[in-house]
């Protein structure tokens, strides 16, 4: 675009003078949901000297601002992956078959809280939580039932679990082995992002250093034995759910990603062999354009760092691949049908931002685990975006928008400022131990809550357009107490029927391997084949590594 700068400046000033004398403006503060100021109008002089080839480029080419594939959704639509898991493995297996029959193209496993914390269903700390917020999985027997009738060689599976990720991955591999599926055919992702647990979600077992060692063990093992699997999904989702701004989610997530890269290099792994299997998981919040800019900035930052700082030569190492989930924290218990609309806009932002896979939240998730009807509406939302709106017909349709490009630049600048602060603290793990991330998120969450309380920001049905005598008339999924009884009974049967000698031997070998600093994946697989439970494996390693207690942060 050719612009006569002198004439442009004169015309812009003329317009501004006209607005000041005759224009109307609502009496409100115009900011993003993260609190970033928004100008009335964006024009070419907000682009900051942007060079198209250097800063935007073409899809599938460095710096990947416009997407990681040359044809993006013209070539293949994103994977529609609904997060599902509740009750017993039988309950969730039935839901998986339902979703696959209704057009879902990948599975995503939600585990219950005891499983996420590495505890068995019969652990005293698990009482009242078994199967409540996800599916209960305590042993290989549970995992076998979870995927009964589903060929693991023909689907892509995502599993959201972190502290005991290596153990649960061993369960999955053992199921594939029993099905006769070659590990090299397995496709999917396990979250395994332990750094964000210390930062935001608080589901850890061991201190940061041994936890990081377990992650790199997975990198090393999976790269050789399960080459199509992503051994980590570096997650900004939970950082955002904890109350961070969009820029904090972007910066803290990428900083975690760079930390995993650095530890992999320290192990002696070739950057161009393991980095292409690192994937990311972002939140798509309600501020439409801010989220699109965040996704575009993420790709650009990753590409530049991987090429320029870490010396990656393989273009696959430069490409940031990510899954998106719509924002759970934006859903409201009040007027829950409104959540369908929120989710649709958030999903659309993920698509326009170039996501590789997408989960759409259900309208009832602030009230309970989603019902089948709510899940179907959430899936249909993606299908309508893909097949009716036309947004998948062209690549990165908002590129060149003065507003979107200015926001993308701003996101990148703020992330770089955070990287400098983290580096000054000695890196991600020292910053975690100093409470840096926790304080930043807490302050951002407090600012946002204050804006809601003072009605500087509106949430329809919560602090604006409120219905005083609201009746919620949507079906709610209730988890029966029988789930916990059934799971405890199965666990007792597993312990009774297995070879106790094999279980004890493999656990002993696991402890010795941990003490000798060996790669633990083969030992976890051996334990799994002997039907050692999740809690037993986690406790065995706790004897070697200890458990983590978070320092107080003020």
N, C-alpha and C positions, 0 to 999 in steps of 0.2 A: 504494500500500500504506500503510495507516494503522498506525502503530506507537506504542504507549504507551512513550515513551522510558524512563521510570522503571522500569516493569515489565520492559522488555527488558533494561536494564542489570542488574537484580537476577537475572533468569533466566540471563543470560550468565555472571555471576559464580558463580552456583550451579553451572552446568555446568563452569566452569573449576576450581572447587574439587573437584568430583567427579573430573575427569580427573587432577588432581594427586595425589589420594589413591588412586585405583583404576586409572587408565588405564595402558596400555602404549604404549611408543614404541620403534621400532627405533633402534639406536645409529648414527645417520647424520646428516649435515648436510643439511637439506632446502633445496635451492636449485634455481633453474632451470639449464638448461645454460649460461646466461650468468653464473651465479653470484649471481643475485638471490635473497635470502632469501624463503622461502615460509612463510606462517603456517599453523598447524594448521587453522584454520577461518576462513572469511570470512563476515561478517555485514553488515547494513545500515550499521553505523558505519564500515565500510571504504570506503564509497562516496564519502567526502570531500565531502559536501554537494552531490552531483550533482543537477542539474536535468534531468529527462528531455528536455524540449523543447530546452533550450540545448545539452546535452552529447551526447545520444543521438539524439533526433529520429526521423524516419521515413525508410525507404529512398527514395532518389532525391531527398531534400531536405537542405538545409544542416543540420548540418555533415557529412552523409554517413557518419556512424559506422557505420550499418547497411547501407551499400551505395550505389552510385551510380545504380542503376536502381530505379524504383518497384516492379517485380515481380521483379527479380533473376532467379534460376534458375527461377522459376515461369513467366517469360516466355520466356527463352532460356537454354540451358545455356552454360557457359563453352566457349571454343574449345579443343579437344584438339589440342595442337600438339607433335609430337615433334621434338626437336632431332636433326638427321641430317646427316651429311656425312662422306665418307671416300674415300680413293683418288682416282680420276679423276672428272671430271664425268659420264662414262658410268656409273660405279659408283653414284654418288649419285642420278643420274636414275632408275636402276632401283629404288633404295630408295624414292624419292619415289612412284613409281607403285605400289609395293607398299603403302606406308602409306595412300595415298589409296583404294586398293581395299579396305583393311581398316577403313575408317571414320574415318580422320583427317580433320579439317576445316580444317587450315591447315598450311603448310609452314614449317619453321624450319631455316635453313642454318647449319651448323657449318663454318668454314673452317680449313684447316691453318695451322700456325704461320708459314710464309713469307708466306702471304697476309695474315695478321693483322698482320705486321710490314711490309707493303708491299713485299715482295721477290718477284721472279719465280722460277719453278721452276728456272731455270738459274743463279740467283745462287749464288756460292760459299758464302754463309752458309746457303743452303737445303738443302745436301747432307745426305741422310739424314732429312729432315723432310717431304719432299713427300708429301702425301696421308696422313700418319700420324695426325694428331689431327683431321682434317677434310678437306674437299674442297679440292683445289688449283685455284685460279682466278687466272690470270695475265693474261687478256685477254678481250675481248668474245667471241672464239671459244669459250673455255671456258664462259662464261655462257650462250651459245646452246645448247650441248650440255646443260648442267645442267638447263635448263628445256624441253628438247625434248619436244613432245607435251603440254605443260601450258599451258593458256591463262591468261596472267597477269591477264587481265581477270575471271577467274572464281574465283580463289583469293585468300587472304590469305597473305602471305609475311613471315616475320620473318628478319632477317639479323643475326647477332651478329658485328659487326666495328666497330672504333673508329678507330684512327689513320688508316687509308685508307678510311674509310666513304664519303666523298664520291666517291671514285673508283669504288668498288664499286657505289654507287648509280647512278652514270652508266652502268655496265655493264648494270644491271637495266633502266634506262629505255631504253637502246638496244635491248635484246632486245624490250621491249614495242613499241617503235617498229617493229621489223622484223616483229613479229606483227600489226601494224596495230591495236594496242590504244591507245585514247585514254588519255593520262596521267591524266586526271581519273577514270578507272575503276579505277585501281590502288589496292589496299588492302594495308596491311602496316606494318611497322616496321623501321627499321634502328637498331641500338643507338647507335652514334656517340658514346657517352658517354666523352669523352677525360679528363675530370677524375678519374674513378675509376681510370683507367689509372695516373695519377701517384700516386694514393692506394694502390692495391692490386695491380693485375694487371701493371703494368710493361711494357705493349706500346704504346710511343709512338714517334713519329718526331721531331716538331718541338717546340720549347718551348711552354709553356702558352698564351701570348698568341696566336701565329699559329694554334695548334690551335683555340682558342676562336673565332677569326675564321672558320675553315673551317666550324665548326658553325653559326654564325649565318648564313653564306652559304647553307647548306642550309635553315635555317628560312625565310629570305627567299624563296628560289627555290621550295621545295616548297609553301609556303603559297599561292603564286600558280598554279603549274603542276600540282602533284600534291596537291590539297587533301584527299584522303581518306587520305593517307599520313602516318604518324607519323615525323617526321624525327629523332627521338631517343627512346631508351628509357633513362632515367636508371637506372643499375644499382646496386642494393645487393647483388646476387647475389655478385659477385666480392669485394666488401668483406667479406662474411660468410665466403666461402671462404678468404680470407686470414687468418681467425682472429678477426674482430671479435665483439663481443657483439651481441645482438639490438638493444639500444638504440643502439649505435654504428652498426650497419647502417642503422637508421631515421634517425638524426640526420644522418649523413654523406651519405646518399643524398638526403635532402630538401634539405640545404644545397647540394649540387651542383645540384639542380633549381632552387632559388632563384637561384643564380648564373647559370644559363642564362637565366632570366627577366630578370634585371637586364641582362645583356649584350644581349638582344634589344631591351629597351626603349631602351638606349643607341644601338642601331642605328637607332632610330626606328620600330620595329615596334609595331603596336597590340597591347597585351597580350591583348585579347579576340579577336584574330585568330590569333595564333600559339600561345598557351598551350594552347588546347583540343587541339592536336595533340601535346603533350608527353605521353609515357606513361612508365611506370616498370616496373622488373623487380626482383622481390624473391626472396630465398631463403626456402624453407620448411624449417626445420630440424626436429630431432627432438623438441624440447620443445613439445608439442602446444598447450597453452594460451598459452604465451609468444608463439608465432607468430601465433595468432589475434588476440591483443591488439595485436601489432605492426601487423598489417594494418589493424585498425580505427583505431588511433591515427594511422597515416599519412594516412588520408583526412581525419580531423578537423583535423590540423595544416595540411595543404595547403589545405583549404577556408578556414580562418580567415586564413591568411597571404595567400592570393590575394585575398580580399575586403577584408581590413582593411589590409594593408600595401601591396599593389600596385594596389589600386583597381579590380580586375576587376569588371565589371558582368555579364558573361555567365555564367550558372550553369555552363556547360560548362568555363569556366576554373577553377571551384572544384572540379571533380570530378577526383580522382586515379584514373586508370585504370592497372591494372597486370597484368603477366604474372608468373606464378610458376613457378619450377623447384624441384623437390625438391633437397635438399642433397647435392651430390656429396661434400662433405667428411665426411658422416656414413656413407658407404658403406665397407664393409670388404672387404679381399681375403680375410680369413679367413671361413669359412662364408658364402660369397657369397649363398646362397639367403636368408639372413636379410635381405638388402637389399630383397627384395620386400616384406617386412613393414614395414621402415623407410619405404620409399617410399610405401606405402599410407597410413600415418599422416600423413606429411608432406603428401601430396596432399590428404588429408581436411582438414587444417588450412588449406590454401590455399583449399579450397572453402568451409569454414565462415567463413573470413576475407573471402570475397567477391571472389575473383580473377576477372579477365575472360578469362584464358586460362591454360593449365597444361601444363607438360611434366613427365612422370614419368621419372626416371632408371631405367636398366636395371640389373639385378642384377650384371652383369659389367663395369661401367664402371671399376672400380679395376684391372681386369686387362687390358683392351683396349677398343677401340671395340666397341659392342654388336653382338651377333649378331642375326639376324632373329627368332629365338625369344625372346630377351630383350626386344627392342623390342616384340614383340607382347604379351608379358605386361605390360609397362609400360603400353601403351595399354589393354589390357583392365582394368587396375587403375582407370583413370579411368572407364571405361564401367560397371564394377561400382558405383563410388561414385555415379555419375549415375543409374543405372537400378535399382539394387537396395537401396541402404542407406536411402533415404527422406530423406537430408539436404537434397536439393534441393526438397523439397516445401513448405518454409516458409522465410521470409527471416530470416537472422541468428538462428538458433534459440538461440544462447547469450547473446543480449542480456538484460540484467537479472541475469545470474549475478553474484553478489557478487564472486567470484574474478575472472572475466573483466573486469568493469568496473573493479575495483581495479587489475588489471594494465594495462588500457588507459590509465587515468589515470597510472600510474607511468611507462609508456613515454613518454607525452606530456611529463611533467615532466622526465625525463632528457634527452629530445631538446632541450627548451627550454634546459636548462643547457648543452648542447653548442653550441647556436646562439650563446649569449652568449660562450663561449670563442672560437669561430671569428670572430665580429664583432670581438672585442678584438684579434685578430691581423691585422685588416684585410680579412677575407673569405677565400673558399676558396682562391684562387690564392696569396696570401701565406702562408696556413696550410700549403699544400702545400710551398712553397719553404722554409718553416721546419721541415718534417718533423713537424708536429703530428699529422696523421692516421696517418702511418706509425708513430710512437712509441706512440700509443694502441692501435693494432691489435696491434703486437708485444707490448705488455704484456699485453693480454687473451689472446692466443694462448699466451703463456708461463704465465699463471695456469691456464688450462684444461689444458695439458699436464702441469703439476705435479699438478693434481688427479687426472688419470688415472694418473700414475706412482705417486701415493700411495694410489690406489684410493679416493679420496673420491668419484669418479664411475666408473661402470661402462660398458663397451662390451662387449656380449655377443659372445663369441668372440675378443676381443682381450685384455682384462685380467680377464675373468671368464667362467666357463663355457667354458674353452678346451679344444680337442681337440688333444692333443699330436701325434698322427699323422694329420693331416687330409689327405684326398684330395679335390682339386677335380675334379669330374666334370661340368663344363658346357662347351659348345663355345666356343672362343675365336676371334674374328675376327683374322686375320693379314693385314697389308697387304704385298703382294709388292713387291720392289725394282723390278719391271717398271713400277710406277706412275710412279716418277721418270723412268725412261728414256722412257716414253711421253709424259709431260708436256713434257720437254725437247725431244723431237722435234716435238711440235705447236707449241711456241713458236718453234722455228727455222723451221717452215713458215709461221707467221703473219708473221714478220719478212721472209721471202723473198717472200711473195705480196702484201704490202701495198704501197701507194705510199709509198716512203721520203720523197719530197718532201712529201707531205701530213702524214706523221708528224712530220717535222722542223718544218714550218711551224706545225702546231697546238701542238707543244711550245714553240716560241719565243713564240707568242701567249700561252700559259699563263704562262710566266715573266714576260712583260711585264705581264700582267694582275695577277699577284701583287705585283709591284713597285709597280704603280699602285693597289693596295688595292681592286681591283674584285671583284665577286661572281664567284667562280671556277666555279660550276656550269656555265654555258654553255660555258666553255672546256674543262672536263673532258669534257663531252659531245662536243665537237668532236674532242678527242683520241681518245676511245673509238671514234667512228665511223671514225676513220682507223686503228684497230687499234693505237694506241699501248698499250704494255703497262702493267700496274699499277706495276711497278718503275720504268719510265721516267717515268711521271707523278710518282710520289713523289720520285724523285731530282731531277726538274726543279724541284719546289717546295723541296726541301732546299737547292738552290743559292741560293734567295732567303731562306728562313726560317732556315736552319741546322738543326742537330740538337740534341736535348736530352740532357744528361748529368745524372743525378740527383746532388744533393749527398749526401755521406755523412751518415747519421743514426745517432746513438748514444743 
